[in-house]
Amino acid sequence: MRNIQGNRQSGKDRGSTGLFTNILSSPPSKSRLYDTNIGNLKVVIEYFASLRNKGKLNDKEFSALITQLCADFIENKMASVLNKVLVKASKGIFEEYMNEW
């Protein structure tokens, strides 16, 4: 597994990343997806904060993880919004095309 800078992580570091991946990779139904993702984001931030408080992460590592976490969250949210817009636009184009026939 690679860390944020792309370097190999030791086995003990994989646990936190594994938890992060598991929490965010298994969303429930789409109706509650956004609320759940916000909840998951909070859980992961709290987990990273607890690692920082225990001295397992220094300030630089904590900052890098939070920055990456938030960037991924925003990217996923934007991709979701863009996908909805494209699907809606595609349906409109398809319906318009079918009406011409």
Secondary structure, 3 states (H helix, E strand, C coil): CECCCCCECCHHHHHHHHHHHHHHHCCCCHHHHHHHHHHHHHHHHHHHHHHHHCCCCCHHHHHHHHHHHHHHHHHHHHHHHHHHHHHHHHHHHHHHHHHHC
